[in-house]
Amino acid sequence: MAMKENFISMAPDEESNAKVSLIDQNKTLMIDQYTTDVEAGNPEFVEDIHNIDDAFAHFKPKVEVAFTDEEGGSVTETLKFGELRDFEAQGGKGRLVQNSPFLSGVKSKIDTDEKIRKSIEQNRKLRDILKEAGSRDELKQMLQSMLSELEGAD
């Protein structure tokens, strides 16, 4: 039998004599350590874990991540994983972003900027104003005045 190009083979498990299933070629298996509180040495052997939910409940994986904000500063956050869906990013719509205050804030800013860009593209008068330097400066001053007024209202 030829060995398939897959790092998980059909070799039987020594304890249960069960064969390990191959991973489909269109799937990705990612193995990493998602906890920082593991001691070096012999790994813990747990027998009561029968499915992925049991594994998440027992190990409670979490990892501390350092993000870089817009000003170049560091924002440290602990990401916790309670189920497989917690790893999904899905273009900013997944649980990874929802469960992270920092990533949620970045996503919110991106969404706001996108809405403003679309509004400008659809508003012909505003596009015309932005084309002329003098009109653009007047609009900028007006917006700064409005922002100052709004900040003073707090």
Stockholm file with secondary structure:
# STOCKHOLM 1.0

chainA/1-154         MAMKENFISMAPDEESNAKVSLIDQNKTLMIDQYTTDVEAGNPEFVEDIHNIDDAFAHFKPKVEVAFTDEEGGSVTETLKFGELRDFEAQGGKGRLVQNSPFLSGVKSKIDTDEKIRKSIEQNRKLRDILKEAGSRDELKQMLQSMLSELEGAD
#=GR chainA/1-154 SS CCCCSSSSCSCBCTTTCCBCCCCCTTCCCCCCCCCSCCCSSSCCCCSSCCSHHHHHHHHCCEEEEEEECTTSCEEEEEEECSSGGGGCCGGGTSHHHHTCHHHHHHHHHHHHHHHHHHHHHHCHHHHHHHHSHHHHHHHHHHHHHHHHHHHHTC
#=GC SS_cons         CCCCSSSSCSCBCTTTCCBCCCCCTTCCCCCCCCCSCCCSSSCCCCSSCCSHHHHHHHHCCEEEEEEECTTSCEEEEEEECSSGGGGCCGGGTSHHHHTCHHHHHHHHHHHHHHHHHHHHHHCHHHHHHHHSHHHHHHHHHHHHHHHHHHHHTC
//
